[in-house]
């Protein structure tokens, strides 16, 4: 799981690239049989925590979940 800026394609791509770089240094690989997922923490605009996150960071966060599996033959 990694965090990017919601609705910012450049941020999302940078995070995805960093995930790929990390995976390449491990005994894991991206599991292409499963989908990438994401979550929006505190999506409710009226939620005080969401307001604090946006106020503090200047943007809404998006959590990206990347399916990984042990590399074949490991």
Backbone as CSV, one residue per row, in Angstrom:
resi,resn,N_x,N_y,N_z,CA_x,CA_y,CA_z,C_x,C_y,C_z
1,UNK,0.852,-1.162,0.000,0.000,0.000,0.000,0.893,1.219,0.000
2,UNK,0.506,2.215,-0.779,1.218,3.486,-0.826,0.196,4.601,-0.978
3,UNK,0.596,5.799,-0.614,-0.313,6.940,-0.632,0.094,7.908,-1.732
4,UNK,-0.902,8.384,-2.476,-0.672,9.405,-3.497,-1.689,10.526,-3.305
5,UNK,-1.578,11.523,-4.155,-2.512,12.646,-4.129,-3.719,12.276,-4.975
6,UNK,-4.903,12.403,-4.405,-6.129,12.079,-5.120,-6.289,12.978,-6.337
7,UNK,-6.704,12.378,-7.448,-7.001,13.073,-8.699,-5.784,13.776,-9.303
8,UNK,-4.582,13.325,-8.979,-3.354,13.891,-9.543,-2.615,12.772,-10.262
9,UNK,-2.809,12.691,-11.569,-2.240,11.590,-12.348,-0.725,11.513,-12.227
10,UNK,-0.053,12.657,-12.144,1.404,12.665,-12.024,1.833,12.028,-10.694
11,UNK,1.161,12.388,-9.617,1.459,11.804,-8.308,1.194,10.306,-8.322
12,UNK,0.078,9.911,-8.878,-0.285,8.489,-8.938,0.775,7.715,-9.717
13,UNK,1.239,8.254,-10.835,2.258,7.584,-11.647,3.585,7.497,-10.899
14,UNK,3.974,8.565,-10.208,5.220,8.542,-9.428,5.167,7.468,-8.349
15,UNK,4.039,7.378,-7.661,3.890,6.366,-6.620,3.936,4.971,-7.240
16,UNK,3.263,4.786,-8.353,3.271,3.487,-9.033,4.698,3.107,-9.446
17,UNK,5.448,4.074,-9.981,6.834,3.809,-10.388,7.696,3.422,-9.186
18,UNK,7.498,4.086,-8.063,8.266,3.754,-6.857,7.898,2.363,-6.339
19,UNK,6.649,2.006,-6.448,6.241,0.652,-6.062,6.951,-0.365,-6.946
20,UNK,6.956,-0.123,-8.264,7.640,-1.029,-9.190,9.127,-1.145,-8.844
21,UNK,9.756,-0.011,-8.501,11.175,-0.031,-8.127,11.394,-0.866,-6.877
22,UNK,10.513,-0.707,-5.880,10.652,-1.472,-4.646,10.461,-2.959,-4.914
23,UNK,9.418,-3.303,-5.646,9.133,-4.713,-5.922,10.327,-5.364,-6.621
24,UNK,10.993,-4.629,-7.507,12.135,-5.169,-8.249,13.300,-5.544,-7.335
25,UNK,13.343,-4.996,-6.126,14.439,-5.287,-5.199,14.090,-6.391,-4.210
26,UNK,12.941,-7.030,-4.387,12.473,-8.051,-3.452,12.320,-9.399,-4.155
27,UNK,11.867,-10.383,-3.416,11.544,-11.693,-3.983,10.077,-11.780,-4.368
28,UNK,9.469,-10.612,-4.558,8.064,-10.534,-4.955,7.945,-9.970,-6.359
29,UNK,6.762,-10.116,-6.932,6.429,-9.503,-8.211,4.973,-9.072,-8.154
30,UNK,4.617,-8.138,-9.025,3.223,-7.700,-9.083,2.381,-8.868,-9.578
31,UNK,1.283,-9.107,-8.912,0.365,-10.190,-9.280,-0.653,-9.638,-10.276
32,UNK,-0.400,-9.864,-11.546,-1.259,-9.317,-12.608,-2.585,-10.063,-12.753
33,UNK,-2.781,-11.109,-11.949,-4.067,-11.801,-11.996,-5.098,-11.113,-11.106
34,UNK,-4.652,-10.139,-10.332,-5.552,-9.390,-9.455,-5.460,-7.907,-9.787
35,UNK,-6.485,-7.181,-9.453,-6.563,-5.753,-9.781,-5.909,-4.887,-8.712
36,UNK,-5.379,-3.752,-9.155,-4.959,-2.715,-8.228,-6.228,-2.167,-7.587
37,UNK,-6.130,-1.778,-6.336,-7.284,-1.217,-5.647,-6.872,0.113,-5.027
38,UNK,-7.869,0.901,-4.639,-7.557,2.140,-3.943,-8.642,2.433,-2.924
39,UNK,-8.297,3.298,-2.003,-9.196,3.688,-0.946,-9.002,5.181,-0.681
40,UNK,-10.097,5.837,-0.372,-10.043,7.250,-0.030,-10.305,7.372,1.469
41,UNK,-9.255,7.610,2.286,-9.506,7.734,3.712,-10.306,9.003,4.003
42,UNK,-11.276,8.865,4.881,-12.083,10.011,5.296,-12.707,10.725,4.103
43,UNK,-13.390,9.964,3.257,-13.985,10.525,2.041,-15.092,11.534,2.323
44,UNK,-15.753,11.399,3.443,-16.849,12.295,3.803,-16.327,13.712,4.037
45,UNK,-16.715,14.645,3.175,-16.231,16.029,3.270,-16.575,16.675,4.607
46,UNK,-17.640,16.230,5.247,-18.049,16.808,6.529,-17.221,16.247,7.686
47,UNK,-16.470,15.194,7.435,-15.675,14.558,8.469,-14.544,15.489,8.898
48,UNK,-14.413,15.735,10.186,-13.401,16.671,10.680,-11.988,16.200,10.363
49,UNK,-11.759,14.868,10.330,-10.427,14.362,10.003,-10.073,14.657,8.551
50,UNK,-11.037,14.506,7.649,-10.812,14.829,6.241,-10.457,16.304,6.106
51,UNK,-11.173,17.149,6.801,-10.899,18.590,6.741,-9.489,18.885,7.256
52,UNK,-9.079,18.213,8.331,-7.737,18.415,8.874,-6.664,17.957,7.886
53,UNK,-6.901,16.816,7.222,-5.932,16.312,6.246,-5.779,17.300,5.100
54,UNK,-6.892,17.752,4.552,-6.842,18.698,3.428,-6.201,20.015,3.872
55,UNK,-6.555,20.479,5.046,-5.983,21.727,5.556,-4.475,21.584,5.775
56,UNK,-4.062,20.480,6.356,-2.646,20.269,6.647,-1.799,19.970,5.428
57,UNK,-2.327,19.157,4.514,-1.556,18.741,3.343,-1.849,19.570,2.095
58,UNK,-3.054,20.114,2.030,-3.451,20.863,0.836,-4.078,19.987,-0.234
59,UNK,-4.319,18.710,0.078,-4.930,17.793,-0.887,-5.540,16.620,-0.142
60,UNK,-6.349,15.848,-0.863,-6.906,14.606,-0.320,-5.983,13.452,-0.684
61,UNK,-5.852,12.517,0.222,-5.008,11.361,-0.008,-5.783,10.238,-0.688
62,UNK,-5.035,9.434,-1.451,-5.586,8.219,-2.023,-4.608,7.089,-1.698
63,UNK,-5.106,6.041,-1.093,-4.274,4.886,-0.783,-4.390,3.885,-1.927
64,UNK,-3.234,3.470,-2.448,-3.206,2.499,-3.544,-2.710,1.161,-3.010
65,UNK,-3.448,0.106,-3.333,-3.087,-1.241,-2.910,-2.633,-2.023,-4.140
66,UNK,-1.418,-2.548,-4.063,-0.829,-3.259,-5.188,-0.734,-4.741,-4.837
67,UNK,-1.355,-5.593,-5.632,-1.258,-7.022,-5.342,0.113,-7.558,-5.721
68,UNK,0.746,-8.234,-4.771,2.044,-8.836,-5.055,1.995,-10.317,-4.691
69,UNK,2.945,-11.055,-5.250,3.058,-12.476,-4.940,4.529,-12.851,-4.980
70,UNK,4.857,-13.983,-4.388,6.222,-14.482,-4.418,6.602,-14.780,-5.868
71,UNK,7.813,-14.395,-6.254,8.264,-14.659,-7.621,8.268,-16.161,-7.882
72,UNK,7.978,-16.515,-9.111,7.991,-17.921,-9.515,9.371,-18.509,-9.234
73,UNK,9.398,-19.714,-8.680,10.657,-20.390,-8.425,11.343,-19.966,-7.134
74,UNK,10.719,-19.142,-6.339,11.342,-18.686,-5.075,10.975,-19.596,-3.944
